[in-house]
Amino acid sequence: MNRIIAETISDFSLDNYRPILQRDLSLGTALQPRIGNLVKVITGMRRSGKSYRMFQEMDELIRQGVGPNLICYFNFEDNRFAPVTAQTGDEVLDTFYELHPEALTDGAYLFFDELQEMQDWGAWLRRIVDTRKATIYVSGSSSKMLSTEIATEFRGRAIEFELLPYSFREIAQNNGINDIHSTTKHITLRKLFSAYLQRGGFPAAQGLPEELAIPLLQSYAQQVVARDIVERHNISRPRVAAAFTRRVLGTNGKQLSIRKTENILRSMGLSTSRELLADMLDYLQEAYLIFQIRDFSFSLSDTTTSLPKIYAIDPGLAAANTNASIRDEGQRLENAVYLELRRRTVGSRRGTISSYHTKAHGYEIDFVVGDELEGHPYELYQVTDSMDDEQTRARELRALWEAMEESGLCNGTIIVGEGEHASYDSPDGAHTVRQVPAWEWMLQRD
């Protein structure tokens, strides 16, 4: 028996991590241990709370009556075990079963954290799935455990769950605010929402003063560049990767032109190419640092040449990595709305989130939620700081009314940073736009 591994397994206790704050991400009903089980894989950016989501699952299993002796948690990122190989994994399981032989017959609940640190982890995990009576959960940094790799290694034998940083609803709950209908709570919620747009939802940034939160969030982006971009993809120009990432995050909520970005980087004395920048943009998305969306297509035969709009993984991270002279409250609000739409739609048939430009006049719609395979839009959203200005109100409404006419929808939504509930009917009375405060919309469940 490996003494260090035995001590690591035996010393693990959920009590060391309490309070375990509840995340809204459901992993579904726990599967009973058996050979050939589906593997539940939690993916997401570094430091977004994947380990604690595993702790939450363990806590729930124990509440349901699963004995702690049947649960094995192991973090393969522990540098005492580097380099991690399949033999390391075998030693972990052999040690666990030697400590708890009843888990062989009763079935084990195995939680493998940062499994991507193991070379050829997929082949090893397939062998465990095929030979052990177990329920298996895996989490890992997106630098090596991406959805494309999961599909390659398991081909339908794994279920992926995307974990984003805290939503505003989770932050409110973790601050003890459950009664959102209380008028006295509204002032607190508005202040909390303003702080969320500035600091974001990464767990470790919560409660930190600005002078500590900003360098922390900057370090997260730097770590993604170093490990998930430069190291993973053997990028020979780390300065280009760092400068490009900063430019991309500065484009948060806007369209990104690779050609223009190449020219800007060249003017800074950095040698690069459009091909390299296009590849790195995809790498940033694979690493969950950013997301790209394009215009909605009503037919598969339609081809869009629109530039992608960029949204960061977190409004606070985007703010921390953007020039301090830029005041981008509207962009951060739009970013937060995109992330909330993503939480509500990813994994469903209505999971396509796109932008849209009307065919008649080219008016921009911030978000269309729909089934792009069928060409069916379901929801239209505009996001703006305020509707108090007459020109802003006219611009946002005419865009929605024209988009509703082209899409066949009767209703649309405007999410405002400042303002209260309101309703607007089109001149012909055929379409209605509902206005809702952003902080309140964020607290809704669907």
N, C-alpha and C positions, 0 to 999 in steps of 0.2 A: 504493500500500500504506500502510495506517495504521501509522505507526511504533510507537506505544505498544502497539497490539494485537499487532504482530509481535514486539515485545520480550516481551510478556506470554506469548505462545504459546511462543516460543523459550526463555525463561528457566525455564519450568516443568520441574521434574524431581522424580520420585518420591523421589530421594535426600534432598531437603529435608524429607521427611515420615517418614523412617524412624526407628525401627522402626514398620512398619505392623502394628498389632495386629490379629489375625484376629478377625472377627466370625462368629457362627454363622449369620447370615442368608444363605441360599443364593439367588442370583439365577438359578440354573439354568445349563444349558449355554449358552455364548456363541453367539449367532446369527451366521452368516456374513453379511458385508455384502451388501446387495441393496436395490434400490428397493422401497419399500412394506413395509419391515420393521416388526415390532412394536417399540414403544418400551418399554423397561423403566424404570419410574418408582419411585424410592425416596421414600417419604413418611414423615413423622414430625415430632416436635416439634423446635423449634430446639435446637441444641447436642447432639443425641443421637448424632452421629457419621456423618451421611449422607455428608459429603465423604470421610471416611476409608474408608467402605465402597466408594466409587467408586475410591479409590486402590488398595484391595485388589483390585478387579476388574481394573484396569489392570495391576497387578503380575502377576496370574495370566495375563493375555493375553500379556504379554511372555515369561513362563516357557513358554507354549505355542508360542512362535515368532513371534508378531505383532511386526512391527518398530515401535519407538517412533515412527518417522516416519509411521506410519499412525494414530497416536493423537493426538487433539486434546482437550485439557482447557481449559475456560474458565469462570471464575467471574463470572457476570453481576452479582454483588453488589458488585463492585469500584466504589467511588464515582468513580473517574476516568472512568467511562463513563456516568455518570448524566446525564440520564434515558436509560434503555435503551429503544431502539425496534427495530422489525424491521430498520431500516437498520443498526443496531449488529450484529445477528446476521449480516446479510449480509456486513458488513465482516469479521467474525471468520472466516467460512467462506472468503470470497474470499482473505483473507490466508493462512489455513492452506493452501489449495490452491496458492497461489502459492509458498509456501515448500516444499511437498511435492506437486508435481503428480502424482506416482505414485499418490497416494491417490485421485485421480479414477478411475483405471482399476482399481487393485487393490482399492479399497474402503476406507473410513475407519471408524474407531471414534471416535465423537463423544461426549464427556462434557460435558454442559451443567449446571453447578452454579448453583443459585438462579435458574433460568430465569424464575421467576414475576416477577422484577424487570422483565422486558420487558413493555411494554404489548401486549396481544393476542398473548401468547406462543403460544397454541394455534393460531391461524391460521398464524403463521410456522412453527411446528414441523410442522404438517401439510404445508406446502409443501415443507419439507426432506425429510420422509419420502417424499413422492411424486416427488421429483426427484433425490435423491442416493443413490448406491450406498453404503450405510452401515449400521453397527450403532450404535444410539443409546441412550444412557443419560441419564436426567434425574433430578436431585434438586432439592428445593425446600422452603423453609420452609412449614409448613402454613398460614401466614397467607393464602397465595394459591393454593397448590397442594394442594387437598383432593381426596379421592376423588370427590366429586360433580362437581367441575370437570373432572377427568380423563375421567370418563364422558361428560360433555357435549361436550368438545372432540374426543374420539377414538372414542367409541362402539365399543368392542371392538378398537381398534387399539393399546391400551396394556395392559401388565401392571403391576399395582401391587404393590410390596413394602413392607410396614410394618416400619420399623426402630425398636425401642425402645432405651432406654439399656442399658448392659451388664447382662446377667444375672449371677447369682452364679457360674454355671459359667464364663462368660467371664472374670470377675474372678479366679477361682481359676487358670484357665489362664494369664492374663497375669501372675500372681504366681509362675508356674513350678511350680504344683502339678498334676501329671498323674496321679500314683499315689494315688488316693483310698482305696485299700484298706490303705495303710500306717497302722498304729496311731499311729505318731508324727506323722503328718500330720493325724490327727483333731483334735488340740488346736488346731493352726494353723487348720484349716478352721472350727472352731467360733468362734474369735476373729474370723476373717475374715468369717464370716457375721453376727456381731453388729455388726461395723463396717459391713457392707453395709446392714443394716436402718437404721442411723443416717445413713450418708452417701449411700447409694443408688448408682446405676450411671452417672450422667452422667460421661463421660470426663474432663472437666477437674476434677472434684471428687475424683478418685482420688488418694490420697496426701496430700491437703491436711489440715492440722490443722483442728479443728472451727471455730476462730475465723475461718478463711478460707472453709471449705466452706459454712457457713451463709449468709453474705452473697452468695456466688456463686449458690447455689440460689435465694435470695430474688430476686436480679436476674433469673433466668430466668423466674420467674413474673411479675414486673413487666413484663418485655419482652413476654410473651404478652398480658398485659392491654392494654398500650399499643398494640402493633402488630396483634395478631390479633383483638382485641375492639373496642377504642375506635376505632382508625383504620380498620380494615377495614369495620366495621359502622356507622360514624358514630354511635357512642354519645355522647350529649351530656352524660352524667353520669359522668365518669371516676372520681369518688370512690365512686360506687355500684358501679361495675364492680370497683374494687380491693377494697372491703369485701366484696362478694359473693364474689369469688374466694377471699379468705381464709376466709370462712365455709364455702365448699364444700370447700376442702382440709382444713379442720378436721373435716369430716364423713367423712373417709376411712374406708372400711370400714363405714359406717353408712347408714341411709336418710336421704334429704334431703326435707324438706317445704318447698315453695316458700312456702306460706302462713305457716308459722312463721318462715321466714327473712325474709319481707317485714316481719313484725311486729317482728323484732329490729332490722332496718335502720332502720325508722321510729322505733323507740325511741332510736336513735343520732342522730336528727335528719336522716336521709337520706330524701329523697322518691323513691319508686319505685313500682312496680306489679308484680303477679304476672306479667303478660304479659311485661314487660321482663325479669324475672328468669328466667322460663322460656326466653325466647329466648337470654339470656346463658349459661344452662346448656348449651344445645345448641352455642353458639359455643365454649365451653370444650372440649367434646368434639371438635368439628371441628378445633380447634387442638391436639388430642392432649394437653391438660393433664390431662384427667380422662376416665374412662369411666363409663358408666351401665349397670347390669344390672338386670333385673327377674325376677320369678318365672317359672320354667319352666312352659310350658303343654303338656299332653299331647294337646291337640286344638286345631286352628285356630279352632274355634268357641268355645273358652274365652277369656274376656276377663279380664285381670288389672287390678285397681285398686290394686295394691301400689305404694308409693312406690319410686323407683329407689334402689339402693345405689350409692354413689360410690366409685370407686377412682382414686387419683392415678397419673400416668404413672411415678412413681418414689417409693419409700418415703422416700428422703432428702429429696427436694423437699417432700413432704408434711410431714415433720418440721420442716424449716427454716421453713415458712410457717404453723406452728401455734403457739399460745400455749405458751411455754416451761414453764409450770406443768403442762401436760397430759402425763401419762406414758401413751403409747399404743403400747407395744411390741406388744401383741396386734393392734392395728389395722395396724401396719406389717408384721407377719408375714402377716396376711391379705392385705394389699396385694401383698406380694411373691409370694404363692402365686397370686393372680389374674393377675399379669403373666406368671408362668411358664406358667400354663395358656393364656394368650393366645398366647404364643410357640409353643406346641405345637399349637394347634388352629386359629388363624385361617387361612383359606384352604382348609379342608377341610370336608367335609360334616358332620363332627362338631364344627364350629366354633362352636356356640352355647354360651356360658357364661352360666348363669343362677343365681339363688338359688332357694330352694324352701321352702314352708311346707307341712307335711303336712296333709292334709285332715281326718284324724281328730282331732288335738289341736293343730294349728298349730305343731308343732315346726319350728324353723328349720334348714335345711341351707345351709351357706355357699355351696357351688358344685355345680351340676349341669352336666355336660358332655354334650351330646347333639345330635341333629338335631331341632330344634324344628319344622321343616316337616313331619316325619313323626311327631312326637310320641314320639320314641324317646330316652330317656335312656341314656347308656352308662356314666357314672361319677358317683359321689357322693363329695364331699369335705367334711370338717369340718376346721377349723383352730383350734388352741388352744395357749396357752402351755405347758400341762402337763396330764397326765392323773393326776397324783399325788393330787389332791384327790378324795375319794370322790364328792362331789356333782357336781363337774365331769364326772367319768368317767361317772356315771349319766346326766347330762343329754345328753352328746354321744352316748352309745351308744343311748339310747332313741330319739333323733331319727333316727339312721341306720337303726336296725332298722325303725322305722315307715316311713321313706322307701323302704327296700328292699322292704318288703311292698307298698307302693302302686305302686312302679315296676316290680316284677317282677325286680329285680336281686338277685343273691345275695351280692355283695361291696361293701364300701365302704372308704374310706380316711380315717384321721385323721392329719393332719400336725401334729406337735408341735414347739414351740420348744425345750423341754427334755424329754428323755426318750430312751429307746432303742426298739428294735423290740419289738412285742408283738402279740398276736392275741387277739381276743375273739369268742366264738360267742354267738349269741342263745340265749335260754332253750330255744327249740324246736329248736335245732340247724340251722335252715334258712338262717341268714345269718352271715357272717363279716366282721368289721371288722379291717383291717390297720392297725397303728400304725407310722409311720415318722418318724424325725427330719427336721425341715425342711431342714437343711443338706444332708443326704444325698439327700433327694428332689429338691432343686434341681439336684443334679449329674447326675441321670439324664437320658438322652437322650429318653425318651418316657414 
